Amino acid sequence: MGKYDDIINLKRPISKNHAPMPMENRAAQFMPFAALTGYDDKISDAGKTFEENILKAEHPEEEFHEC
């Protein structure tokens, strides 16, 4: 006998107090969102700074300007 054999064939419960959620709202629960606003920009800026520092270390005689 399996671990869930006693409940595997039960019907799912349907609330008597709450109407079913519309499909549009259900789908919105799984849409991506930016939990940390500005995080992507900060990571991008840090990557650019890191790359600039590498270039400066490799070629200290040259001047580098942002494009």
C-alpha positions as CSV (number, residue, x, y, z in Angstrom):
1,M,0.0,0.0,0.0
2,G,1.4,3.4,-1.0
3,K,1.8,6.4,1.2
4,Y,-1.1,8.3,-0.4
5,D,-3.4,5.5,-1.4
6,D,-6.1,6.7,1.1
7,I,-6.4,10.2,-0.5
8,I,-5.3,9.8,-4.1
9,N,-8.8,9.3,-5.5
10,L,-10.6,11.9,-3.3
11,K,-12.4,14.8,-5.0
12,R,-10.8,18.1,-4.5
13,P,-12.6,20.3,-1.9
14,I,-14.7,23.2,-3.3
15,S,-15.3,26.1,-1.0
16,K,-18.9,26.9,0.0
17,N,-17.8,30.4,1.2
18,H,-15.6,31.7,-1.7
19,A,-16.3,31.8,-5.4
20,P,-13.6,30.4,-7.7
21,M,-10.9,32.8,-8.7
22,P,-11.1,34.0,-12.3
23,M,-8.4,32.5,-14.7
24,E,-6.8,35.9,-15.3
25,N,-6.1,36.3,-11.6
26,R,-4.8,32.8,-11.2
27,A,-2.4,33.3,-14.1
28,A,-1.2,36.6,-12.6
29,Q,0.0,34.7,-9.5
30,F,2.7,33.1,-11.6
31,M,3.9,36.1,-13.6
32,P,7.5,37.2,-13.0
33,F,7.9,40.4,-10.9
34,A,10.9,42.5,-9.8
35,A,11.2,41.8,-6.1
36,L,14.2,44.1,-5.9
37,T,13.6,47.2,-8.0
38,G,16.8,48.5,-9.5
39,Y,18.7,45.3,-8.8
40,D,19.3,44.5,-12.5
41,D,20.6,48.0,-13.1
42,K,23.0,47.7,-10.1
43,I,24.3,44.4,-11.3
44,S,24.8,45.7,-14.8
45,D,26.7,48.8,-13.5
46,A,28.9,46.6,-11.3
47,G,29.7,44.4,-14.3
48,K,30.7,47.4,-16.4
49,T,32.9,48.8,-13.6
50,F,34.5,45.4,-13.2
51,E,35.3,45.2,-16.9
52,E,36.7,48.8,-16.9
53,N,38.9,47.9,-14.0
54,I,40.3,44.9,-15.8
55,L,41.0,46.9,-18.9
56,K,42.7,49.6,-16.8
57,A,44.9,47.0,-15.1
58,E,45.8,45.3,-18.4
59,H,46.5,48.6,-20.2
60,P,47.4,51.3,-17.6
61,E,48.8,53.7,-20.2
62,E,45.5,54.0,-22.1
63,E,42.5,56.2,-21.1
64,F,39.1,54.6,-21.2
65,H,35.9,56.6,-21.5
66,E,32.3,55.5,-21.2
67,C,30.4,55.1,-24.4
